[in-house]
Amino acid sequence: GRPVSSDAADRYLDALLEAWNPSEAGAEAVVSVLLGDYNPGGKMPVTTAYHAGQLPVYYNHFHNSSWHQTGSIGFLNYVDLPHTPRYYFGHGLSYTTFAYSELQISSDEVAPFEKLTISLKVENTGDRAGDEVVQLYLHDAFASMARPVRELAGFLRVGLEPGEKKTVVFTVEPSQMAFLDKDMRWKIEKGTIEVEIGSSSDDIRLTGSYEVTENGWVAGKDRAFYAKAAVE
C-alpha cells in the first residue's frame, strides 16, 4: 500500500512491480505481468524518496526549492543522499517503448477565458502491444508569486499495437493555472506558460509555450481542473 524504496532493489533488480493493495484478484494479475501475458502500463502516482530524511518530497514543489534549489545553496546533494527522488512522479516501465513527436499548440496567444489545444503523436516503437500514459505538464514561467516548477495538467492512457501511431489532443483552459493573489482572488495571470509533455515528470519528450495575453479573475468553483484529452 506504499511505494517501495530499496537500495538493494535499485542495485540488483531490473524492475519493481508495484501492486499496492490488489485484494483477492491481485495474485492472478501479478502473475500475468511477471510471465509477460499482460504488458503493464501503470505510472507512479507519488514521488518516492530514497530515505525519510528527504521528506517532504513531491514533483510540484515551488521553483527554487527541493531538488531545484541546488544552484542557490551551493552543493548538489546531501552528504549521503541526492536531493532528487528515487522514483519520480509519473514514472513507469513497460515491455515495449514509445516515441513522442509533432507537438502542436493551436495558438501562440490565448485570452484568459479562451481555450487552446495541444496535440502530439505517440508511437509504439517496440514489438509488443502496450499502453502509454501521456502526461501534460504546465509551468508558469514568470509569475508575481512563487509557482510550482511544473503541474500535471492532463493525462491520457493510450493503447498501441507494435508500430502503431496515434494523435493525442489536450484541451487547455488558462484558468487551470490560476492562483490566489494577495487579495485571495483566483488570478489568471498574463505571461508565458511553458508546455511539457512526457512519459513522467522527469522524462519530458516535447516542449513548447504559449502566452496568456491579459490578466483575468475567476471564481474558484469555475476554474478548470484538468485538461480534457482524447485520441484522434
Secondary structure, DSSP 8 states (H G I E B T S, - for coil): ------HHHHHH-S------S--TTHHHHHHHHHTTSS------SS-B-SSGGG-S--TT-BTTSGGG-HHHHS-SB-SSSBSS-SB-TT----SS-EEEEEEEES-SEE-TT--EEEEEEEEE-SSS-EEEEEEEEEEESS-SS--BS-EEEEEEEEEE-TT-EEEEEEEE-GGGG-EE-TTS-EEE--EEEEEEEEEETTEEEEEEEEEE-S-EEE-GGGS--S-EEEE-
